[in-house]
């Protein structure tokens, strides 16, 4: 009898160590159950945004864009502002790409965005990195970017990788853009994203992407990198340099996230409804711009509400208001049928501590439940976007699994309702441990964390009483020791190095 119990335990441990046959919480779960706005409230916000574009319009419109906007029906008010009739805006919404693929160089890692499917990914431009060895912030380097890229390459819940830090040791802006893209190409085959400091950097970097894709113009046939561009500057005006980047990205078939990043109480109203109306109008202005240049060009409608602490002016990325506004933004974008991008899980905490966990869990869950298609800044970011952390990447990956599990919901089927199993167990063994019904559910319905500690206190103490930061540090260090990818062939790497200053 005892031998049977031990054998059963060994079998259970073997099954557990082998991992689940089916991921109980895969990326791409469907959101949309959290609706902070009613239908009538969304309509009022959208109508106010249309009024702003029709009566106030956009300022500082570059001449080339002005000509394209006037050609599709916008009006110059004679005072330096361009007005958008509601029909023009609604037409842009109708023409916009509603779904499209973010390709990976590995086709198996591509994702399709649109609807209410939710994916977590990265973003940001952290100028400081939380050092793995010292636990102290220091300036971010190009080596850090390479390390972040290969670390996230192993994490299932980072569905695309945008540079999360700026290589502050690369002072030349062209070298910075080039080496940022090179780090992505070398270290991951996931969908990627980057930004361009200047429009003239786009064409040469596309040459590099063509080399990685297999030849001239191959990248444009299946673009595996998108661009992050902020062509609208709050409040309600275009940015000339970023608009130039938009034209170049469209010319080279680079999908875009056109990002509006207004700040409540600073560059947009402090009232949440007024903030949403203005930022929604500004992102619609990006959509009109893109569709005036190339109707239906792939664009993520990236309305990222940002909040500041009105007492001090400090950015507040982990607040309840951030959670609410980004969830509402996702709801509004999805209501229009547009691929939505929001920014959450960007804690204000500097350490991997209770504040970190609370702020990340609150904001990322709200955005996911609201159905944000792409949730940016959701992995690795700390210190109000000023910092990036290796430990945070692995902790956030586990957090996202729990979020996906919550989103997956409860499958109510005849077998899952377990009527016969309940009756048999009550009249038989008296417990459900070891039953086939329990075994079947064990891996299918439950997520088992690697980092979160579930031991009782005595066992935890015997194992060294580690906190989450320590466990995450050990995990990140192990990944960086063992995962040394190079997704460029020798010929590709040589061709890139011959053409560019790879540092």
C-alpha positions in Angstrom: 0.0 0.0 0.0 2.8 2.4 0.9 4.7 1.4 -2.2 1.7 2.2 -4.3 1.4 5.7 -2.8 5.1 6.4 -3.4 4.9 5.2 -7.0 1.8 7.3 -7.6 3.7 10.3 -6.2 6.7 9.6 -8.5 4.4 9.4 -11.5 2.7 12.7 -10.6 6.1 14.4 -10.2 7.3 13.0 -13.5 4.1 14.3 -15.2 4.6 17.7 -13.6 8.3 18.0 -14.5 7.5 17.0 -18.2 5.3 20.1 -18.4 1.7 20.4 -19.6 0.6 18.9 -22.9 -1.4 22.0 -23.5 -0.5 25.5 -22.4 -3.3 26.5 -19.9 -2.8 30.2 -20.6 -1.4 30.9 -24.1 -1.0 34.5 -25.5 -3.8 35.9 -27.6 -6.6 35.3 -25.2 -9.8 37.3 -25.9 -10.4 40.4 -23.8 -13.3 42.9 -23.7 -15.1 41.8 -20.6 -14.0 44.9 -18.7 -16.0 47.9 -20.1 -15.2 51.1 -18.1 -17.4 53.1 -20.6 -21.0 52.6 -21.6 -22.0 52.7 -25.2 -23.4 56.2 -24.9 -20.3 57.4 -23.1 -18.1 56.1 -25.9 -20.3 57.8 -28.4 -20.1 61.1 -26.6 -16.3 60.9 -26.3 -16.0 60.0 -30.0 -18.4 62.8 -31.0 -16.4 65.3 -29.0 -13.2 64.1 -30.7 -14.9 64.6 -34.1 -15.9 68.1 -33.0 -12.4 69.0 -32.0 -11.0 67.9 -35.3 -13.7 69.7 -37.2 -13.7 73.0 -35.3 -10.2 73.2 -33.8 -8.3 71.0 -36.1 -4.6 70.3 -36.1 -1.8 72.9 -36.1 1.8 72.9 -37.4 1.0 70.7 -40.4 4.1 70.2 -42.6 3.6 71.4 -46.3 3.7 67.9 -47.8 1.2 66.5 -45.4 -1.0 69.6 -45.8 -1.2 69.0 -49.5 -2.2 65.4 -49.0 -4.8 66.2 -46.4 -6.4 68.9 -48.5 -6.5 66.5 -51.4 -8.7 64.1 -49.4 -11.1 66.7 -48.1 -9.5 68.5 -45.1 -9.8 72.3 -45.0 -7.3 75.1 -44.2 -8.9 77.6 -41.9 -6.5 80.3 -42.9 -5.0 80.6 -39.4 -2.5 77.9 -39.5 -4.8 75.0 -38.6 -6.3 72.2 -40.7 -9.8 71.1 -40.1 -11.1 67.6 -40.6 -14.8 67.2 -41.5 -16.4 64.3 -39.7 -17.0 62.4 -42.9 -13.3 62.5 -43.6 -12.5 61.0 -40.2 -15.2 58.3 -40.5 -13.9 57.4 -43.9 -10.4 57.0 -42.6 -11.8 54.7 -39.9 -13.7 52.7 -42.5 -10.6 52.4 -44.8 -8.2 51.5 -42.0 -6.6 48.1 -41.8 -8.7 46.2 -39.2 -6.4 43.2 -38.8 -2.9 42.4 -39.9 0.0 40.3 -39.0 3.0 41.3 -37.1 5.5 38.9 -38.8 8.3 37.2 -37.0 11.4 36.2 -39.0 10.3 32.8 -37.6 6.8 32.5 -39.1 5.7 30.4 -36.1 6.2 33.5 -33.9 4.0 35.8 -36.0 0.9 37.2 -34.4 -2.3 38.6 -35.9 -3.7 41.7 -34.2 -7.3 42.9 -34.3 -10.6 42.1 -32.6 -10.2 41.6 -28.9 -7.1 39.4 -28.9 -4.5 40.4 -26.3 -0.8 40.3 -26.6 1.8 41.6 -24.2 5.1 43.2 -25.5 7.6 45.8 -24.9 8.4 49.4 -25.6 10.2 52.2 -23.9 13.4 54.1 -24.0 14.9 53.5 -20.5 18.1 55.4 -20.0 18.9 53.4 -16.9 19.2 49.7 -16.3 18.9 47.9 -13.0 22.2 46.1 -12.8 21.9 42.4 -12.3 25.0 42.1 -10.1 24.8 45.3 -8.0 21.1 45.9 -7.8 21.7 49.6 -8.5 20.7 51.7 -11.5 23.3 52.8 -14.0 23.2 54.2 -17.6 21.8 51.7 -20.1 24.3 50.4 -22.7 24.3 48.7 -26.1 25.4 45.5 -24.3 22.3 45.8 -22.1 20.1 46.0 -25.2 21.6 42.8 -26.6 21.1 41.1 -23.2 17.5 42.2 -23.0 16.9 41.0 -26.5 18.2 37.5 -25.9 16.6 37.3 -22.5 13.1 38.0 -23.8 13.7 35.6 -26.7 13.1 32.8 -24.2 9.9 34.3 -22.7 6.7 33.1 -24.1 4.6 36.1 -23.1 6.7 38.7 -24.8 4.9 38.5 -28.1 7.0 41.1 -29.8 10.1 43.0 -28.8 10.7 46.7 -29.1 13.9 48.1 -27.7 13.3 48.7 -24.0 16.4 50.8 -23.3 18.5 53.4 -25.1 22.2 52.6 -25.6 23.5 55.8 -23.9 27.1 54.8 -24.9 26.3 55.3 -28.6 26.2 59.1 -29.1 25.7 59.2 -32.9 22.0 59.0 -33.7 22.5 57.1 -36.9 24.8 54.5 -35.3 22.3 54.3 -32.4 19.4 53.5 -34.8 21.5 51.0 -36.8 22.9 49.2 -33.7 19.5 49.0 -32.1 18.1 47.2 -35.2 21.1 45.0 -35.3 20.6 43.9 -31.7 17.0 42.9 -32.6 18.1 41.0 -35.7 20.9 39.1 -34.0 19.1 38.1 -30.8 15.4 37.2 -31.7 13.2 36.0 -34.5 10.0 37.3 -32.8 8.2 40.3 -34.4 10.2 43.4 -33.5 9.8 47.1 -33.5 12.1 50.1 -33.5 12.1 53.9 -33.8 14.0 56.1 -36.2 15.6 59.3 -35.0 15.4 60.9 -38.4 13.6 60.0 -41.7 16.9 59.7 -43.6 17.8 56.7 -41.4 14.9 54.6 -42.7 16.2 53.7 -46.1 19.7 52.5 -45.1 18.3 50.5 -42.2 15.8 48.8 -44.7 19.0 47.7 -46.5 20.0 45.9 -43.4 16.6 44.4 -43.0 16.8 43.2 -46.6 20.1 41.4 -45.9 18.5 39.6 -42.9 15.4 38.8 -45.1 17.4 37.3 -47.9 17.9 39.9 -50.5 16.8 43.3 -52.0 13.2 44.2 -51.3 12.5 41.0 -49.5 11.8 42.8 -46.2 8.9 44.8 -47.8 7.3 41.5 -49.0 7.0 40.3 -45.4 8.0 43.0 -43.0 9.0 41.6 -39.6 9.7 44.9 -37.9 7.3 47.8 -37.3 8.1 51.4 -36.4 7.1 53.3 -33.4 6.3 56.9 -34.4 4.7 59.8 -32.6 3.6 62.1 -35.4 1.1 64.0 -33.2 2.4 66.3 -30.4 -0.2 67.1 -27.7 -2.1 69.3 -27.7 -3.4 68.9 -31.2 -0.5 69.5 -33.5 1.8 67.5 -35.8 5.5 67.0 -35.4 7.4 67.7 -38.5 10.3 65.2 -38.0 8.0 62.4 -37.0 5.7 63.0 -40.0 8.7 62.7 -42.3 9.4 59.3 -40.7 5.8 58.3 -41.4 6.3 59.0 -45.1 9.5 57.0 -45.2 8.0 54.0 -43.3 5.0 53.9 -45.7 7.4 54.2 -48.7 9.3 51.1 -47.4 6.2 49.1 -46.3 7.1 49.3 -42.6 3.9 48.9 -40.4 3.5 51.5 -37.8 2.3 52.2 -34.3 1.3 55.8 -34.4 1.5 56.7 -30.7 -0.3 59.5 -28.9 1.2 60.1 -25.5 -0.7 63.0 -23.9 -0.3 63.6 -20.2 -3.4 64.3 -18.1 -3.3 67.8 -16.6 -0.2 68.8 -18.6 -0.7 68.3 -22.4 -4.4 67.3 -22.1 -7.3 68.0 -19.7 -7.0 66.7 -16.1 -10.6 65.4 -16.3 -10.6 61.8 -17.5 -13.4 62.2 -20.0 -11.8 65.4 -21.5 -8.4 63.7 -21.6 -9.9 60.7 -23.6 -11.7 63.1 -26.0 -8.5 65.0 -26.9 -6.2 62.0 -27.0 -8.7 60.1 -29.1 -8.9 63.0 -31.5 -5.1 63.2 -31.8 -4.8 59.5 -32.6 -7.6 59.9 -35.2 -5.5 62.7 -36.7 -2.7 60.2 -37.1 -5.1 57.7 -38.7 -6.4 60.4 -41.2 -2.8 61.3 -42.0 -1.8 57.6 -42.7 -4.8 57.0 -44.8 -4.4 60.2 -46.8 -0.9 59.0 -47.7 -1.7 55.4 -48.3 -5.3 54.2 -47.7 -5.5 51.0 -45.6 -1.8 51.0 -44.6 -1.2 48.9 -41.5 -1.3 51.1 -38.4 -1.8 50.3 -34.8 -4.1 52.8 -33.2 -1.9 53.5 -30.3 -3.6 55.9 -27.9 -1.5 55.7 -24.8 -3.0 57.8 -21.9 -0.3 58.9 -19.6 -0.8 60.3 -16.1 1.3 62.7 -14.0 1.1 63.4 -10.3 -0.5 66.8 -10.3 1.2 67.7 -7.0 4.7 67.3 -8.3 4.5 66.8 -12.1 6.1 63.4 -11.8 5.1 60.7 -14.3 2.7 58.2 -12.7 2.8 55.0 -14.7 1.4 52.6 -12.0 -1.7 54.5 -10.9 -5.3 53.5 -10.9 -6.0 56.3 -13.3 -3.5 54.9 -15.7 -5.2 51.5 -15.5 -8.6 53.1 -16.1 -7.6 55.4 -18.9 -5.7 52.7 -20.9 -8.6 50.3 -20.5 -11.0 52.9 -21.7 -8.7 53.7 -24.6 -8.6 50.0 -25.6 -12.3 49.8 -25.4 -12.8 52.9 -27.6 -10.3 51.7 -30.2 -11.8 48.2 -30.4 -15.3 49.8 -30.6 -14.2 51.4 -33.8 -12.8 48.1 -35.0 -9.2 49.4 -35.1 -6.1 47.5 -33.9 -5.5 48.9 -30.5 -2.3 49.7 -28.7 -2.1 50.9 -25.0 0.7 51.2 -22.5 0.4 49.4 -19.1 2.5 47.6 -16.5 5.0 50.5 -16.3 5.5 50.7 -12.6 6.8 53.7 -10.8 8.7 51.5 -8.3 12.5 51.4 -8.5 12.9 48.1 -6.7 11.3 44.8 -7.3 9.0 45.2 -4.3 5.4 45.3 -3.2 4.7 48.6 -5.0 6.1 47.0 -8.2 3.9 44.0 -8.0 0.7 45.9 -7.1 1.1 48.5 -9.9 2.0 46.1 -12.6 -0.7 43.6 -11.8 -3.4 46.3 -11.5 -2.6 48.2 -14.7 -1.8 45.2 -17.0 -4.9 43.2 -15.9 -7.2 46.2 -16.6 -5.8 46.7 -20.1 -6.0 43.0 -20.9 -9.5 42.5 -19.7 -10.6 45.6 -21.7 -9.2 43.9 -24.8 -6.1 46.0 -25.7 -4.6 44.2 -28.7 -1.0 45.2 -28.0 -0.1 46.1 -24.5 3.2 48.0 -24.7 5.7 48.7 -21.9 4.3 45.5 -20.2 7.5 43.7 -19.6 10.7 44.8 -17.8 9.9 48.5 -17.3 10.5 50.2 -13.9 11.1 53.6 -12.4 8.3 55.4 -14.4 9.8 54.2 -17.7 13.3 55.6 -16.8 14.5 52.1 -15.9 14.5 48.6 -17.3 15.2 45.4 -15.3 16.2 41.9 -16.2 14.5 40.5 -13.1 11.4 42.4 -14.1 11.3 40.7 -17.5 11.1 37.2 -16.0 8.6 38.2 -13.2 6.4 40.0 -15.7 6.4 36.9 -18.0 4.9 34.9 -15.1 2.5 37.6 -14.2 1.2 37.6 -17.8 0.6 33.9 -17.7 -1.7 34.4 -14.7 -3.5 37.2 -16.5 -4.0 35.0 -19.6 -5.4 32.3 -17.3 -7.9 34.7 -15.7 -8.9 35.9 -19.2 -9.4 32.4 -20.5 -12.3 32.0 -18.1 -14.2 28.9 -17.1 -15.3 26.3 -19.6 -18.7 25.0 -18.6 -19.1 21.6 -20.2 -20.9 18.4 -19.2 -17.6 16.8 -18.3 -16.3 19.8 -16.4 -19.5 20.1 -14.4 -18.5 16.7 -13.1 -21.8 15.4 -11.9 -20.9 11.7 -12.2 -17.5 12.3 -10.7 -18.9 14.1 -7.7 -21.5 11.3 -7.1 -18.8 8.5 -7.5 -16.4 10.3 -5.2 -18.8 11.0 -2.5 -20.0 7.4 -2.4 -16.5 6.0 -2.9 -13.0 7.4 -2.0 -14.4 10.6 -0.4 -11.8 12.8 -2.0 -10.8 13.8 -5.5 -7.0 13.4 -5.1 -5.6 11.0 -7.6 -8.8 10.6 -9.7 -8.4 10.7 -13.5 -10.8 13.6 -13.6 -8.4 15.6 -11.4 -5.3 14.5 -13.4 -7.0 15.6 -16.6 -7.8 19.0 -15.2 -4.4 19.4 -13.4 -2.4 20.4 -16.5 -5.3 21.6 -18.7 -6.9 24.1 -16.3 -4.1 25.2 -13.9 -1.0 27.3 -14.3 2.0 26.4 -12.1 4.4 29.3 -11.6 8.2 28.8 -11.5 9.0 31.9 -9.6 6.1 32.6 -7.2 6.7 30.8 -3.9 4.0 28.5 -2.6 6.0 26.6 0.1 4.9 26.7 3.7 7.1 29.1 5.8 9.4 26.4 7.3 10.2 24.9 3.9 10.7 28.4 2.4 13.2 29.2 5.3 15.1 25.9 4.7 15.5 26.8 1.1 17.2 30.1 1.9 14.2 32.4 2.5 14.6 34.0 -1.0 12.4 36.9 -2.0 10.9 37.3 -5.5 13.8 39.7 -6.6 16.4 37.1 -5.7 14.6 34.2 -7.5 14.1 36.4 -10.5 17.7 37.5 -10.6 18.9 33.9 -10.5 16.5 32.9 -13.3 17.6 35.9 -15.5 21.3 35.1 -14.9 20.8 31.5 -15.9 19.0 32.5 -19.1 21.7 34.9 -20.0 24.4 32.3 -19.3 22.8 29.6 -21.4 20.9 31.4 -24.2 23.4 32.8 -26.7 21.5 33.0 -30.0 22.7 34.4 -33.3 19.9 34.6 -35.8 22.1 36.0 -38.5 24.1 33.7 -40.8 27.8 34.4 -41.1 27.3 35.8 -44.6 24.5 38.1 -43.4 26.5 39.3 -40.5 29.5 40.0 -42.7 27.4 41.9 -45.2 25.9 44.1 -42.5 29.2 44.8 -40.9 30.7 45.7 -44.2 27.9 48.3 -44.8 27.3 49.6 -41.3 29.3 50.6 -38.2 28.3 47.7 -35.9 29.6 48.4 -32.4 
